[in-house]
Amino acid sequence: MLDLGDRVVPDTAPPPAAEEEAPKKIGAFRRLRESLAKSRRALTEEIGSSLFDRIDDETWERLEEALILADAGATTTAQVVEKLEHEVDSGAVPPD
C-alpha cells in the first residue's frame, strides 16, 4: 500500500505467480536427489571395498568416515559401527 496523505493507494504490482516458484522447487528437489544419490554411491563403494578386506581398525575408521560423509550423523554412525564391532567380536560375522 502506498500512503499519499489522506488517500491510500494499493500497490499495483501483482503478487508473484506460483508458476515462477515451481522451477526453483523442482531445481531444489533435483539438487537434493542428486546430492543424496552421490552420497549413496560413495557410501556403497566404501562399504563394498571394505567387505572384501580384513576387518581391522582401519576398516572401522573408513566405515565411520564414509557414514559421516554420507550425512548419517555422528550418533547414528557411532551406533552402527558399535553394533557391527559387537557382531564381529561375538563371532556372528567373521573378521575376514
Phi, psi and omega in degrees: 000143180248126182263116178244064181074247181280338183262138174249121182250125180292149175299141182266352180288127180289152177295153180300137181286147179296332180295328180291330181279336184301315179299324178296317180295315179298317179298319180293317179294321178296316179296319179297313180299317180294322179294317178294322178296320179296316178297318180297316179298316180297317180294316179298317179296317181293316179294318179300318180287329180286333182293336183262003177258162173291139181279114178222188182301323180295323178298316180297319179296318179295320178295315178302314180298317180296319180293319178296315180295335178273010178063034177286338181094152184294316182295312180297317179301313180299318180294316181296311182295318179299316180296316179294319177299318179298317180295321178292315181296326181279351179092000179294330178234126180292143183286352178223000000 
